[in-house]
Each structure stands twice: as structure tokens, then as C-alpha cells.
Amino acid sequence: MNHYEVLGVDPACDASDVRRAYLAAARRYHPDFHADADDVTRSRNARRMQELNQAWEVLGDRSARAAYDRSLATAADPGVARRAAREPGSGPEVPAGKGWTPRADDTGWMSDFDAWADEHDELPPDVPRSPRRKAVTLLPIGLFAAALVCGFVGLVVQLDELVALAAVCVILAGGLFVMLPMYEMSRGRRR
């Protein structure tokens, strides 16, 4: 069922007719108007309202409606699909090393299981982390532990410099907790 059929309008109608049909159907199927109905009726009307909203989202926007009309015209022309299958470069791009890529209405692969059953997606090997990177990863935890010790000792001996050092260590540890994962993610993208 296409969007025109959902709204019950002719594809050649103008935008005001589409809007009127949507509003009339929305008044009829909106879940708020069926709050006292049984669960089956409410869920059926909610589903129908979702279909109406999807149709209105496409048909209510002039450019989206024009693109949708073009897609309907292309889908209705069987020659378009046949030409697309024959012309190189018009189908989906097949990655290097990949022998099979699905196409719409293509069920031939189901009987040719052996052609693609032995394909494997190879992941790049994991790069072991250096001891230096491990130490940097543990740095925020060490700073936080140092902040706890400095803060506790500074409060016990009533030394404001140690409490201030503890506050600085907490701020540094928090910043590193945020910045180190971002740095690692950016390194991963560069590889």
C-alpha cells in the first residue's frame, strides 16, 4: 500500500486535497479519540495513525512528494529494473573480495550457497599496547588515589597546601578520565 492509498487520495490531486484527507483521517483514527475503546481497537487505531503520519510526512512536503512520485514511477516500470541489472555500475557496489551482494527480488543466491559460504570477513589484528600506554591509562587512577591520600593527610595535620594539592589532583584526574578515551578513539580512527 503506497502513501496515496493510505490517505485515500488520487496521486494527481493537489496539496490541499492531501491535507484535507490527512486531517479527516487523523480525526477519525487519532488514539486520543479512542481512549475508552478496548485494547485491540486502540492498538489498531494507533497503528493506522502511524501509517497516516508517515504518509503525511512524505506527501505534505512538496519536494518529498516529488521524489516519492518519481520512485513510484520507477517502481512501476519493469524495464527500469531490467536495465539497472544489465548496466554495469548501476547496481550496488560490491566490495573487493566479496563475491555476493543481495539485490532486490534476487533469490538465486539461495540455491548457490557454496559460492558465498566460504567467504570470511577478516578483522585487522589487535595491536598490543605498549607499557608506556598502559601507564598513561592508569595515570588518572593514580592521580585520584594521590588526591585521596593528600586530602586525608592534609585534613588530619590541618595543612591547607596538601588539601589544595588534593583538589588539583582531583581536577587533573577528572580531566584525564575524559581526555584519554577521546585520544584513544582518535588514534583508532587514524589506524
Contact map, one row per residue, 1 for C-alpha under 8 A:
11101100000000000000000000000000000000000000000000000000000000000000000000000000000000000000000000000000000000000000000000000000000000000000000000000000000000000000000000000000000000000000000
11111100000000000000000000000000000000000000000000000000000000000000000000000000000000000000000000000000000000000000000000000000000000000000000000000000000000000000000000000000000000000000000
11111110000000000000000000000000000000000000000000010111011000000000000000000000000000000000000000000000000000000000000000000000000000000000000000000000000000000000000000000000000000000000000
01111111111000000000000000000000000000000000000000000010000000000000000000000000000000000000000000000000000000000000000000000000000000000000000000000000000000000000000000000000000000000000000
11111111110000000000000000000000000000000000000000000000000000000000000000000000000000000000000000000000000000000000000000000000000000000000000000000000000000000000000000000000000000000000000
11111111000000000000000000000000000000000000000000110010000000000000000000000000000000000000000000000000000000000000000000000000000000000000000000000000000000000000000000000000000000000000000
00111111100000000100110010000000000000000000000000010010000000000000000000000000000000000000000000000000000000000000000000000000000000000000000000000000000000000000000000000000000000000000000
00011111110000000000100000000000000000000000000000000000000000000000000000000000000000000000000000000000000000000000000000000000000000000000000000000000000000000000000000000000000000000000000
00011011111010001100100000000000000000000000000000000000000000000000000000000000000000000000000000000000000000000000000000000000000000000000000000000000000000000000000000000000000000000000000
00011001111110000000000000000000000000000000000000000000000000000000000000000000000000000000000000000000000000000000000000000000000000000000000000000000000000000000000000000000000000000000000
00010000111110000000000000000000000000000000000000000000000000000000000000000000000000000000000000000000000000000000000000000000000000000000000000000000000000000000000000000000000000000000000
00000000011111000000000000000000000000000000000000000000000000000000000000000000000000000000000000000000000000000000000000000000000000000000000000000000000000000000000000000000000000000000000
00000000111111101100000000000000000000000000000000000000000000000000000000000000000000000000000000000000000000000000000000000000000000000000000000000000000000000000000000000000000000000000000
00000000000111111100000000000000000000000000000000000000000000000000000000000000000000000000000000000000000000000000000000000000000000000000000000000000000000000000000000000000000000000000000
00000000000011111110000000000000000000000000000000000000001100000000000000000000000000000000000000000000000000000000000000000000000000000000000000000000000000000000000000000000000000000000000
00000000000001111111000000000000000000000000000000000000000000000000000000000000000000000000000000000000000000000000000000000000000000000000000000000000000000000000000000000000000000000000000
00000000100011111111100000000000000000000000000000000000000000000000000000000000000000000000000000000000000000000000000000000000000000000000000000000000000000000000000000000000000000000000000
00000010100011111111110000000000000000000000000000000001001100000000000000000000000000000000000000000000000000000000000000000000000000000000000000000000000000000000000000000000000000000000000
00000000000000111111111000000000000000000000000000000001000100000000000000000000000000000000000000000000000000000000000000000000000000000000000000000000000000000000000000000000000000000000000
00000000000000011111111100000000000000000000000000000000000000000000000000000000000000000000000000000000000000000000000000000000000000000000000000000000000000000000000000000000000000000000000
00000011100000001111111110000000000000000000000000000000000000000000000000000000000000000000000000000000000000000000000000000000000000000000000000000000000000000000000000000000000000000000000
00000010000000000111111111000000000000000000000000010001000000000000000000000000000000000000000000000000000000000000000000000000000000000000000000000000000000000000000000000000000000000000000
00000000000000000011111111100000000000000000000000000000000000000000000000000000000000000000000000000000000000000000000000000000000000000000000000000000000000000000000000000000000000000000000
00000000000000000001111111110000000000000000000000000000000000000000000000000000000000000000000000000000000000000000000000000000000000000000000000000000000000000000000000000000000000000000000
00000010000000000000111111111000000000000000000000010000000000000000000000000000000000000000000000000000000000000000000000000000000000000000000000000000000000000000000000000000000000000000000
00000000000000000000011111111100000000000000000010010000000000000000000000000000000000000000000000000000000000000000000000000000000000000000000000000000000000000000000000000000000000000000000
00000000000000000000001111111100100000000000000000000000000000000000000000000000000000000000000000000000000000000000000000000000000000000000000000000000000000000000000000000000000000000000000
00000000000000000000000111111100100000000000000000000000000000000000000000000000000000000000000000000000000000000000000000000000000000000000000000000000000000000000000000000000000000000000000
00000000000000000000000011111110110000000000110110000000000000000000000000000000000000000000000000000000000000000000000000000000000000000000000000000000000000000000000000000000000000000000000
00000000000000000000000001111111110000000000110010000000000000000000000000000000000000000000000000000000000000000000000000000000000000000000000000000000000000000000000000000000000000000000000
00000000000000000000000000001111111000000100110010000000000000000000000000000000000000000000000000000000000000000000000000000000000000000000000000000000000000000000000000000000000000000000000
00000000000000000000000000000111111000000000000000000000000000000000000000000000000000000000000000000000000000000000000000000000000000000000000000000000000000000000000000000000000000000000000
00000000000000000000000000111111111000000000000000000000000000000000000000000000000000000000000000000000000000000000000000000000000000000000000000000000000000000000000000000000000000000000000
00000000000000000000000000001111111110001100100000000000000000000000000000000000000000000000000000000000000000000000000000000000000000000000000000000000000000000000000000000000000000000000000
00000000000000000000000000000011111110000100000000000000000000000000000000000000000000000000000000000000000000000000000000000000000000000000000000000000000000000000000000000000000000000000000
00000000000000000000000000000000011111000000000000000000000000000000000000000000000000000000000000000000000000000000000000000000000000000000000000000000000000000000000000000000000000000000000
00000000000000000000000000000000011111101100000000000000000000000000000000000000000000000000000000000000000000000000000000000000000000000000000000000000000000000000000000000000000000000000000
00000000000000000000000000000000000111111100000000000000000000000000000000000000000000000000000000000000000000000000000000000000000000000000000000000000000000000000000000000000000000000000000
00000000000000000000000000000000000011111110000000000000000000000000000000000000000000000000000000000000000000000000000000000000000000000000000000000000000000000000000000000000000000000000000
00000000000000000000000000000000000001111111000000000000000000000000000000000000000000000000000000000000000000000000000000000000000000000000000000000000000000000000000000000000000000000000000
00000000000000000000000000000000010011111111100000000000000000000000000000000000000000000000000000000000000000000000000000000000000000000000000000000000000000000000000000000000000000000000000
00000000000000000000000000000010011011111111110000000000000000000000000000000000000000000000000000000000000000000000000000000000000000000000000000000000000000000000000000000000000000000000000
00000000000000000000000000000000000000111111111000000000000000000000000000000000000000000000000000000000000000000000000000000000000000000000000000000000000000000000000000000000000000000000000
00000000000000000000000000000000000000011111111100000000000000000000000000000000000000000000000000000000000000000000000000000000000000000000000000000000000000000000000000000000000000000000000
00000000000000000000000000001110010000001111111110000000000000000000000000000000000000000000000000000000000000000000000000000000000000000000000000000000000000000000000000000000000000000000000
00000000000000000000000000001110000000000111111111000000000000000000000000000000000000000000000000000000000000000000000000000000000000000000000000000000000000000000000000000000000000000000000
00000000000000000000000000000000000000000011111111100000000000000000000000000000000000000000000000000000000000000000000000000000000000000000000000000000000000000000000000000000000000000000000
00000000000000000000000000001000000000000001111111110000000000000000000000000000000000000000000000000000000000000000000000000000000000000000000000000000000000000000000000000000000000000000000
00000000000000000000000001001110000000000000111111111000000000000000000000000000000000000000000000000000000000000000000000000000000000000000000000000000000000000000000000000000000000000000000
00000000000000000000000000000000000000000000011111111100000000000000000000000000000000000000000000000000000000000000000000000000000000000000000000000000000000000000000000000000000000000000000
00000100000000000000000000000000000000000000001111111110000000000000000000000000000000000000000000000000000000000000000000000000000000000000000000000000000000000000000000000000000000000000000
00100110000000000000010011000000000000000000000111111111000000000000000000000000000000000000000000000000000000000000000000000000000000000000000000000000000000000000000000000000000000000000000
00000000000000000000000000000000000000000000000011111111100000000000000000000000000000000000000000000000000000000000000000000000000000000000000000000000000000000000000000000000000000000000000
00100000000000000000000000000000000000000000000001111111110000000000000000000000000000000000000000000000000000000000000000000000000000000000000000000000000000000000000000000000000000000000000
00110110000000000000000000000000000000000000000000111111111100000000000000000000000000000000000000000000000000000000000000000000000000000000000000000000000000000000000000000000000000000000000
00100000000000000110010000000000000000000000000000011111111110000000000000000000000000000000000000000000000000000000000000000000000000000000000000000000000000000000000000000000000000000000000
00000000000000000000000000000000000000000000000000001111111110000000000000000000000000000000000000000000000000000000000000000000000000000000000000000000000000000000000000000000000000000000000
00100000000000000000000000000000000000000000000000000111111110011001000000000000000000000000000000000000000000000000000000000000000000000000000000000000000000000000000000000000000000000000000
00100000000000100100000000000000000000000000000000000011111111011000000000000000000000000000000000000000000000000000000000000000000000000000000000000000000000000000000000000000000000000000000
00000000000000100110000000000000000000000000000000000011111111011000000000000000000000000000000000000000000000000000000000000000000000000000000000000000000000000000000000000000000000000000000
00000000000000000000000000000000000000000000000000000001111111111000000000000000000000000000000000000000000000000000000000000000000000000000000000000000000000000000000000000000000000000000000
00000000000000000000000000000000000000000000000000000000001111111100000000000000000000000000000000000000000000000000000000000000000000000000000000000000000000000000000000000000000000000000000
00000000000000000000000000000000000000000000000000000000000011111110000000000000000000000000000000000000000000000000000000000000000000000000000000000000000000000000000000000000000000000000000
00000000000000000000000000000000000000000000000000000000011111111111000000000000000000000000000000000000000000000000000000000000000000000000000000000000000000000000000000000000000000000000000
00000000000000000000000000000000000000000000000000000000011111111111100000000000000000000000000000000000000000000000000000000000000000000000000000000000000000000000000000000000000000000000000
00000000000000000000000000000000000000000000000000000000000001111111110000000000000000000000000000000000000000000000000000000000000000000000000000000000000000000000000000000000000000000000000
00000000000000000000000000000000000000000000000000000000000000111111111000000000000000000000000000000000000000000000000000000000000000000000000000000000000000000000000000000000000000000000000
00000000000000000000000000000000000000000000000000000000010000011111111100000000000000000000000000000000000000000000000000000000000000000000000000000000000000000000000000000000000000000000000
00000000000000000000000000000000000000000000000000000000000000001111111110000000000000000000000000000000000000000000000000000000000000000000000000000000000000000000000000000000000000000000000
00000000000000000000000000000000000000000000000000000000000000000111111111000000000000000000000000000000000000000000000000000000000000000000000000000000000000000000000000000000000000000000000
00000000000000000000000000000000000000000000000000000000000000000011111111100000000000000000000000000000000000000000000000000000000000000000000000000000000000000000000000000000000000000000000
00000000000000000000000000000000000000000000000000000000000000000001111111110000000000000000000000000000000000000000000000000000000000000000000000000000000000000000000000000000000000000000000
00000000000000000000000000000000000000000000000000000000000000000000111111111000000000000000000000000000000000000000000000000000000000000000000000000000000000000000000000000000000000000000000
00000000000000000000000000000000000000000000000000000000000000000000011111111001000000000000000000000000000000000000000000000000000000000000000000000000000000000000000000000000000000000000000
00000000000000000000000000000000000000000000000000000000000000000000001111111101100000000000000000000000000000000000000000000000000000000000000000000000000000000000000000000000000000000000000
00000000000000000000000000000000000000000000000000000000000000000000000111111100000000000000000000000000000000000000000000000000000000000000000000000000000000000000000000000000000000000000000
00000000000000000000000000000000000000000000000000000000000000000000000011111111100000000000000000000000000000000000000000000000000000000000000000000000000000000000000000000000000000000000000
00000000000000000000000000000000000000000000000000000000000000000000000000111111110000000000000000000000000000000000000000000000000000000000000000000000000000000000000000000000000000000000000
00000000000000000000000000000000000000000000000000000000000000000000000000001111111000000000000000000000000000000000000000000000000000000000000000000000000000000000000000000000000000000000000
00000000000000000000000000000000000000000000000000000000000000000000000001101111111100000000000000000000000000000000000000000000000000000000000000000000000000000000000000000000000000000000000
00000000000000000000000000000000000000000000000000000000000000000000000000101111111110000000000000000000000000000000000000000000000000000000000000000000000000000000000000000000000000000000000
00000000000000000000000000000000000000000000000000000000000000000000000000000111111111000000000000000000000000000000000000000000000000000000000000000000000000000000000000000000000000000000000
00000000000000000000000000000000000000000000000000000000000000000000000000000011111111100000000000000000000000000000000000000000000000000000000000000000000000000000000000000000000000000000000
00000000000000000000000000000000000000000000000000000000000000000000000000000001111111110110000000000000000000000000000000000000000000000000000000000000000000000000000000000000000000000000000
00000000000000000000000000000000000000000000000000000000000000000000000000000000111111110110000000000000000000000000000000000000000000000000000000000000000000000000000000000000000000000000000
00000000000000000000000000000000000000000000000000000000000000000000000000000000011111110000000000000000000000000000000000000000000000000000000000000000000000000000000000000000000000000000000
00000000000000000000000000000000000000000000000000000000000000000000000000000000001111111110000000000000000000000000000000000000000000000000000000000000000000000000000000000000000000000000000
00000000000000000000000000000000000000000000000000000000000000000000000000000000000111111110000000000000000000000000000000000000000000000000000000000000000000000000000000000000000000000000000
00000000000000000000000000000000000000000000000000000000000000000000000000000000000000111111100000000000000000000000000000000000000000000000000000000000000000000000000000000000000000000000000
00000000000000000000000000000000000000000000000000000000000000000000000000000000000110111111000000000000000000000000000000000000000000000000000000000000000000000000000000000000000000000000000
00000000000000000000000000000000000000000000000000000000000000000000000000000000000110111111100000000010000000000000000000000000000000000000000000000000000000000000000000000000000000000000000
00000000000000000000000000000000000000000000000000000000000000000000000000000000000000001111110000001010000000000000000000000000000000000000000000000000000000000000000000000000000000000000000
00000000000000000000000000000000000000000000000000000000000000000000000000000000000000001011111000000000000000000000000000000000000000000000000000000000000000000000000000000000000000000000000
00000000000000000000000000000000000000000000000000000000000000000000000000000000000000000001111101111000000000000000000000000000000000000000000000000000000000000000000000000000000000000000000
00000000000000000000000000000000000000000000000000000000000000000000000000000000000000000000111111000000000000000000000000000000000000000000000000000000000000000000000000000000000000000000000
00000000000000000000000000000000000000000000000000000000000000000000000000000000000000000000011111000000000000000000000000000000000000000000000000000000000000000000000000000000000000000000000
00000000000000000000000000000000000000000000000000000000000000000000000000000000000000000000001111100000000000000000000000000000000000000000000000000000000000000000000000000000000000000000000
00000000000000000000000000000000000000000000000000000000000000000000000000000000000000000000011111111000000000000000001000000000000000000000000000000000000000000000000000000000000000000000000
00000000000000000000000000000000000000000000000000000000000000000000000000000000000000000000010011111000000000000011001000000000000000000000000000000000000000000000000000000000000000000000000
00000000000000000000000000000000000000000000000000000000000000000000000000000000000000000000010001111100000000000011000000000000000000000000000000000000000000000000000000000000000000000000000
00000000000000000000000000000000000000000000000000000000000000000000000000000000000000000001010001111110000000000000000000000000000000000000000000000000000000000000000000000000000000000000000
00000000000000000000000000000000000000000000000000000000000000000000000000000000000000000000000000011111010000000000000000000000000000000000000000000000000000000000000000000000000000000000000
00000000000000000000000000000000000000000000000000000000000000000000000000000000000000000011000000001111110000000000000000000000000000000000000000000000000000000000000000000000000000000000000
00000000000000000000000000000000000000000000000000000000000000000000000000000000000000000000000000000111110000000000000000000000000000000000000000000000000000000000000000000000000000000000000
00000000000000000000000000000000000000000000000000000000000000000000000000000000000000000000000000000011111000000000000000000000000000000000000000000000000000000000000000000000000000000000000
00000000000000000000000000000000000000000000000000000000000000000000000000000000000000000000000000000111111110000000000000000000000000000000000000000000000000000000000000000000000000000000000
00000000000000000000000000000000000000000000000000000000000000000000000000000000000000000000000000000000111111100000000000000000000000000000000000000000000000000000000000000000000000000000000
00000000000000000000000000000000000000000000000000000000000000000000000000000000000000000000000000000000011111110000000000000000000000000000000000000000000000000000000000000000000000000000000
00000000000000000000000000000000000000000000000000000000000000000000000000000000000000000000000000000000011111111000000000000000000000000000000000000000000000000000000000000000000000000000000
00000000000000000000000000000000000000000000000000000000000000000000000000000000000000000000000000000000001111111000000000000000000000000000000000000000000000000000000000000000000000000000000
00000000000000000000000000000000000000000000000000000000000000000000000000000000000000000000000000000000001111111000000000000000000000000000000000000000000000000000000000000000000000000000000
00000000000000000000000000000000000000000000000000000000000000000000000000000000000000000000000000000000000111111111000000000000000000000000000000000000000000000000000000000000000000000000000
00000000000000000000000000000000000000000000000000000000000000000000000000000000000000000000000000000000000011111111100000000000000000000000000000000000000000000000000000000000000000000000000
00000000000000000000000000000000000000000000000000000000000000000000000000000000000000000000000000000000000000011111110000000000000000000000000000000000000000000000000000000000000000000000000
00000000000000000000000000000000000000000000000000000000000000000000000000000000000000000000000000110000000000011111110000000000000000000000000000000000000000000000000000000000000000000000000
00000000000000000000000000000000000000000000000000000000000000000000000000000000000000000000000000110000000000011111111000000000000000000000000000000000000000000000000000000000000000000000000
00000000000000000000000000000000000000000000000000000000000000000000000000000000000000000000000000000000000000001111111000000000000000000000000000000000000000000000000000000000000000000000000
00000000000000000000000000000000000000000000000000000000000000000000000000000000000000000000000000000000000000000111111100000000000000000000000000000000000000000000000000000000000000000000000
00000000000000000000000000000000000000000000000000000000000000000000000000000000000000000000000001100000000000000001111110000000000000000000000000000000000000000000000000000000000000000000000
00000000000000000000000000000000000000000000000000000000000000000000000000000000000000000000000000000000000000000000011111000000000000000000000000000000000000000000000000000000000000000000000
00000000000000000000000000000000000000000000000000000000000000000000000000000000000000000000000000000000000000000000001111100000000000000000000000000000000000000000000000000000000000000000000
00000000000000000000000000000000000000000000000000000000000000000000000000000000000000000000000000000000000000000000000111110000000000000000000000000000000000000000000000000000000000000000000
00000000000000000000000000000000000000000000000000000000000000000000000000000000000000000000000000000000000000000000000011111000000000000000000000000000000000000000000000000000000000000000000
00000000000000000000000000000000000000000000000000000000000000000000000000000000000000000000000000000000000000000000000001111100000000000000000000000000000000000000000000000000000000000000000
00000000000000000000000000000000000000000000000000000000000000000000000000000000000000000000000000000000000000000000000000111110000000000000000000000000000000000000000000000000000000000000000
00000000000000000000000000000000000000000000000000000000000000000000000000000000000000000000000000000000000000000000000000011111000000000000000000000000000000000000000000000000000000000000000
00000000000000000000000000000000000000000000000000000000000000000000000000000000000000000000000000000000000000000000000000001111100000000000000000000000000000000000000000000000000000000000000
00000000000000000000000000000000000000000000000000000000000000000000000000000000000000000000000000000000000000000000000000000111110000000000000000000000000000000000000000000000000000000000000
00000000000000000000000000000000000000000000000000000000000000000000000000000000000000000000000000000000000000000000000000000011111011000000000000000000000000000000000000000000000000000000000
00000000000000000000000000000000000000000000000000000000000000000000000000000000000000000000000000000000000000000000000000000001111111000000000000000000000000000000000000000000000000000000000
00000000000000000000000000000000000000000000000000000000000000000000000000000000000000000000000000000000000000000000000000000000111111100000000000000000000000000000000000000000000000000000000
00000000000000000000000000000000000000000000000000000000000000000000000000000000000000000000000000000000000000000000000000000000011111110000000000000000000000000000000000000000000000000000000
00000000000000000000000000000000000000000000000000000000000000000000000000000000000000000000000000000000000000000000000000000000111111111000000000000000000000000000000000000000000000000000000
00000000000000000000000000000000000000000000000000000000000000000000000000000000000000000000000000000000000000000000000000000000111111111100000000000000000000000000000000000000000000000000000
00000000000000000000000000000000000000000000000000000000000000000000000000000000000000000000000000000000000000000000000000000000001111111110000000000000000000000000000000000000000000000000000
00000000000000000000000000000000000000000000000000000000000000000000000000000000000000000000000000000000000000000000000000000000000111111111000000000000000000000000000000000000000000000000000
00000000000000000000000000000000000000000000000000000000000000000000000000000000000000000000000000000000000000000000000000000000000011111111000000000000000000000000000000000000000100000000000
00000000000000000000000000000000000000000000000000000000000000000000000000000000000000000000000000000000000000000000000000000000000001111111110000000000000000000000000000000000000000000000000
00000000000000000000000000000000000000000000000000000000000000000000000000000000000000000000000000000000000000000000000000000000000000111111111000000000000000000000000000001001000000000000000
00000000000000000000000000000000000000000000000000000000000000000000000000000000000000000000000000000000000000000000000000000000000000011111111100000000000000000000000000011101100000000000000
00000000000000000000000000000000000000000000000000000000000000000000000000000000000000000000000000000000000000000000000000000000000000000111111110000000000000000000000000001000000000000000000
00000000000000000000000000000000000000000000000000000000000000000000000000000000000000000000000000000000000000000000000000000000000000000111111111000000000000000000000000000000000000000000000
00000000000000000000000000000000000000000000000000000000000000000000000000000000000000000000000000000000000000000000000000000000000000000011111111100000000000000000000011011000000000000000000
00000000000000000000000000000000000000000000000000000000000000000000000000000000000000000000000000000000000000000000000000000000000000000001111111110000000000000000000011001000000000000000000
00000000000000000000000000000000000000000000000000000000000000000000000000000000000000000000000000000000000000000000000000000000000000000000111111111000000000000000000000000000000000000000000
00000000000000000000000000000000000000000000000000000000000000000000000000000000000000000000000000000000000000000000000000000000000000000000011111111100000000000000010010000000000000000000000
00000000000000000000000000000000000000000000000000000000000000000000000000000000000000000000000000000000000000000000000000000000000000000000001111111110000000000000111111000000000000000000000
00000000000000000000000000000000000000000000000000000000000000000000000000000000000000000000000000000000000000000000000000000000000000000000000111111111000000000000010000000000000000000000000
00000000000000000000000000000000000000000000000000000000000000000000000000000000000000000000000000000000000000000000000000000000000000000000000011111111100000000000010000000000000000000000000
00000000000000000000000000000000000000000000000000000000000000000000000000000000000000000000000000000000000000000000000000000000000000000000000001111111110000000110110000000000000000000000000
00000000000000000000000000000000000000000000000000000000000000000000000000000000000000000000000000000000000000000000000000000000000000000000000000111111111000000111111000000000000000000000000
00000000000000000000000000000000000000000000000000000000000000000000000000000000000000000000000000000000000000000000000000000000000000000000000000011111111100000010000000000000000000000000000
00000000000000000000000000000000000000000000000000000000000000000000000000000000000000000000000000000000000000000000000000000000000000000000000000001111111111000100000000000000000000000000000
00000000000000000000000000000000000000000000000000000000000000000000000000000000000000000000000000000000000000000000000000000000000000000000000000000111111111111110000000000000000000000000000
00000000000000000000000000000000000000000000000000000000000000000000000000000000000000000000000000000000000000000000000000000000000000000000000000000011111111110010000000000000000000000000000
00000000000000000000000000000000000000000000000000000000000000000000000000000000000000000000000000000000000000000000000000000000000000000000000000000001111111100000000000000000000000000000000
00000000000000000000000000000000000000000000000000000000000000000000000000000000000000000000000000000000000000000000000000000000000000000000000000000000111111100000000000000000000000000000000
00000000000000000000000000000000000000000000000000000000000000000000000000000000000000000000000000000000000000000000000000000000000000000000000000000000111111110000000000000000000000000000000
00000000000000000000000000000000000000000000000000000000000000000000000000000000000000000000000000000000000000000000000000000000000000000000000000000000011111111110000000000000000000000000000
00000000000000000000000000000000000000000000000000000000000000000000000000000000000000000000000000000000000000000000000000000000000000000000000000000000011001111111000000000000000000000000000
00000000000000000000000000000000000000000000000000000000000000000000000000000000000000000000000000000000000000000000000000000000000000000000000000000000010000111111100000000000000000000000000
00000000000000000000000000000000000000000000000000000000000000000000000000000000000000000000000000000000000000000000000000000000000000000000000000000110110000111111110000000000000000000000000
00000000000000000000000000000000000000000000000000000000000000000000000000000000000000000000000000000000000000000000000000000000000000000000000000000111011000111111111000000000000000000000000
00000000000000000000000000000000000000000000000000000000000000000000000000000000000000000000000000000000000000000000000000000000000000000000000000000010000000011111111100000000000000000000000
00000000000000000000000000000000000000000000000000000000000000000000000000000000000000000000000000000000000000000000000000000000000000000000000000100110000000001111111110000000000000000000000
00000000000000000000000000000000000000000000000000000000000000000000000000000000000000000000000000000000000000000000000000000000000000000000000001111110000000000111111111000000000000000000000
00000000000000000000000000000000000000000000000000000000000000000000000000000000000000000000000000000000000000000000000000000000000000000000000000100010000000000011111111100000000000000000000
00000000000000000000000000000000000000000000000000000000000000000000000000000000000000000000000000000000000000000000000000000000000000000000000000100000000000000001111111110000000000000000000
00000000000000000000000000000000000000000000000000000000000000000000000000000000000000000000000000000000000000000000000000000000000000000000001101100000000000000000111111111000000000000000000
00000000000000000000000000000000000000000000000000000000000000000000000000000000000000000000000000000000000000000000000000000000000000000000001100100000000000000000011111111100000000000000000
00000000000000000000000000000000000000000000000000000000000000000000000000000000000000000000000000000000000000000000000000000000000000000000000000000000000000000000001111111110000000000000000
00000000000000000000000000000000000000000000000000000000000000000000000000000000000000000000000000000000000000000000000000000000000000000001001000000000000000000000000111111111000000000000000
00000000000000000000000000000000000000000000000000000000000000000000000000000000000000000000000000000000000000000000000000000000000000000011101100000000000000000000000011111111100000000000000
00000000000000000000000000000000000000000000000000000000000000000000000000000000000000000000000000000000000000000000000000000000000000000001000000000000000000000000000001111111110000000000000
00000000000000000000000000000000000000000000000000000000000000000000000000000000000000000000000000000000000000000000000000000000000000000000000000000000000000000000000000111111111000000000000
00000000000000000000000000000000000000000000000000000000000000000000000000000000000000000000000000000000000000000000000000000000000000000011000000000000000000000000000000011111111100000000000
00000000000000000000000000000000000000000000000000000000000000000000000000000000000000000000000000000000000000000000000000000000000000000001000000000000000000000000000000001111111110000000000
00000000000000000000000000000000000000000000000000000000000000000000000000000000000000000000000000000000000000000000000000000000000000000000000000000000000000000000000000000111111111000000000
00000000000000000000000000000000000000000000000000000000000000000000000000000000000000000000000000000000000000000000000000000000000000000000000000000000000000000000000000000011111111100000000
00000000000000000000000000000000000000000000000000000000000000000000000000000000000000000000000000000000000000000000000000000000000000001000000000000000000000000000000000000001111111110000000
00000000000000000000000000000000000000000000000000000000000000000000000000000000000000000000000000000000000000000000000000000000000000000000000000000000000000000000000000000000111111111000000
00000000000000000000000000000000000000000000000000000000000000000000000000000000000000000000000000000000000000000000000000000000000000000000000000000000000000000000000000000000011111111100000
00000000000000000000000000000000000000000000000000000000000000000000000000000000000000000000000000000000000000000000000000000000000000000000000000000000000000000000000000000000001111111110000
00000000000000000000000000000000000000000000000000000000000000000000000000000000000000000000000000000000000000000000000000000000000000000000000000000000000000000000000000000000000111111111000
00000000000000000000000000000000000000000000000000000000000000000000000000000000000000000000000000000000000000000000000000000000000000000000000000000000000000000000000000000000000011111111100
00000000000000000000000000000000000000000000000000000000000000000000000000000000000000000000000000000000000000000000000000000000000000000000000000000000000000000000000000000000000001111111110
00000000000000000000000000000000000000000000000000000000000000000000000000000000000000000000000000000000000000000000000000000000000000000000000000000000000000000000000000000000000000111111111
00000000000000000000000000000000000000000000000000000000000000000000000000000000000000000000000000000000000000000000000000000000000000000000000000000000000000000000000000000000000000011111111
00000000000000000000000000000000000000000000000000000000000000000000000000000000000000000000000000000000000000000000000000000000000000000000000000000000000000000000000000000000000000001111111
00000000000000000000000000000000000000000000000000000000000000000000000000000000000000000000000000000000000000000000000000000000000000000000000000000000000000000000000000000000000000000111111
00000000000000000000000000000000000000000000000000000000000000000000000000000000000000000000000000000000000000000000000000000000000000000000000000000000000000000000000000000000000000000011111
